[in-house]
């Protein structure tokens, strides 16, 4: 069932390889595997035609983008940072993991965020930041060909400049069990030093 070279380049099935193929500009391009995959074959064929005869791009899912980001972060940053990405990307992957990553837009993320009305401004900011970074990394490393997430707005959450009451401070110190840590916290409290300055 191999199509002769003189016929039009409509998709055809090769039984020996169990694949659907098209011929464009004298080259054979694999469209889909499995004789039953006619719909996937046509979708791939239209993509090839739209791209001027180039190989149909392989779909990269949102889950694959998140997985790549987490693995890269684990190798190049730290386990703690990678765990943060895993936690913050998890809900988005659960909702959109099988989606084509190249088709994700700010609207996709906005609609997903609307399903989490209990999330405050800080959580929303952190989640958007991590999703955007994951997609930026995937584009930079050529995991995906297009990143439509770059234009998403991410308002910075308001800063809370509230004074901690003396009662709250007393309870905090009362809960410290380690004498060394208590001394350290007392030093910070009485001097106003930051942890990195102590």
N, C-alpha and C positions, 0 to 999 in steps of 0.2 A: 504494500500500500504506500509506496514511496512515490511522490508526485514527480512526474517528468519535468525537466528543467524548462520546457517550453510553455507550461501552463501557468495561469495566474498564481500569485503567491498567497492564496488563501490557506488557512491552517489545514494541516493534514496529519494523520496519525501514523507513527512508525511502530508496527507491532514488535519488531525485534528489540526495540529499546523501551517500549511502553511509554512513549512520549508523544506529545503534540508538537509539531514543528511548523515554521513558516520559512519561506525562502525570500529574502529581500536583498537586492543588489548582488545576487550570486552567492550569498551566505545563508547557511541554515542557522536558525535561532530557535532554541527550545522555549516553548511557551508554557507547558504544563506537563506533569507526570500523571499517568493513569488514563485509560480510555474513557472512563466515566466523567472526567473533569472537563466537560465541554464548556461550561460557563466560565471557569477559570481560564481556559484556553482563549475564549473570545475576549475576555477582559485584558489578558496579557497581549493579545494580538492588537487590540485598539491602542494600547499604550505604546507598543512598538511602532505602529503606524504614525501615532502622534509625535513620537520622538524622532521621526525621520529615518527609521530603520535601525535604531540602536537597540541593544539588548534591553528587554523589559526589566525595569528596576525591581529588585526583590523587596517585598514588604518588610519593614522593620517595625515591630510593635512597640507600644509604650512600655510594656514589661521588659523588653530587650534593652531599651534606652536606660531604664532605671537600673537594671541588672549591670549594664556596662559601667554606669556611673558609680555604683556601689563598689564594684570590683576594682575599678581604677582608683577610687578614693582609698580603699583598703590597702592597695599596693603603694600609693604615692603620698598619702597623708597619714592617717592613723585609724586604728580600729574604732576609736570613740567617734571620730568624724564620720566614718562609714556607717556606724550604727545609727547616727543621727539622720543620715540620708535614707537609710532603710526604714526608719520609723516615720519620717515625714513624707516619703514617697509612697509608702504602703497603701494608704487609703486611695490615692489617685490610681495606682496600679490595679487595685481591687475593682475600681469602677470602670477603668478604661484600658486595662492591660492588653487586651487583644486588638485595640484600635491601631490603625496605621499611624505611626508617630509623625509622619510628614503631613498628616491631615489635621493634627491637633492645633487649635487656635486659641487665642485669649478667650473667645466665647465658650469653647469647650471647658476651659478651666473655671470660668465664671459660673457656668451652670452647675458644675460639680461643686464649687464652693457653696452655692445656694442650698445644697442638700445637707450642709453642716451649719445650721443657724446658731448653734451653741458656741462655735469657735469665735474667740475674741479677736481683736485687731492684731495682736502679737502673733497668735497661732496662724492666722491667715497670711500675715507678712512672711513668716518663716516657711510656710508651705509653698507659697508662690516663689520665694527666693530659691528654694531647693529644686522645685520643678523646672524653673527657668535655667538654673545652672546645669541640671542634668541634660537638658536639650541643647544648651550651648556647647557643652563638652562633647556630646554626640556629633554635633555638626563640625566642630573643630577637628575631631578625630575621624571624620568622614564615615561615621556609623550611619548617619542619615544624610540625605542630599539636600533637604530643605528644613528650615526651622521657622515655623510660623508663630512661635511663642515669644519671640524677642520683643514684640511691641506691647506686651501685657503691662498694665499699670499695677504698681505695687506700693500703695500709700504707706509711708512710715508710720508705725503706731505711735500714739501720743506718749510722751514720757510722763511717768508718775513721780512727782517730786513731793511725796508725802513724808512727813516726819513720823518716825517710829516712836511709839509711846514708851515711857520708862517701864511700864508694866510688861510690855511685849519683850523688851530687852532683858528684863529680869527673868522672864520665863525661858528665854533663849539660853541665857547663861546657866540657868538651873538645870537645863537638859543636857549640858555637856558633861560627859563622864570622864574624859581623859584630862588629867592635870596639865599635861603639856599643851594640849589644844586649848584649854581654858586660859592658860597664861598667854598663849598666842592671840586669842580672841580679845582678851583684856587689853593687851598691848595695842592692837589695831583700834579698839574702841576709844581708848584714852588718848592716842596720838593722832588719830584720823588718817593713818597710813593705809594705803591699799596693800593688798596681799603681795604684789610684786615689789613693793617698796620696803616691806618689813625685813 
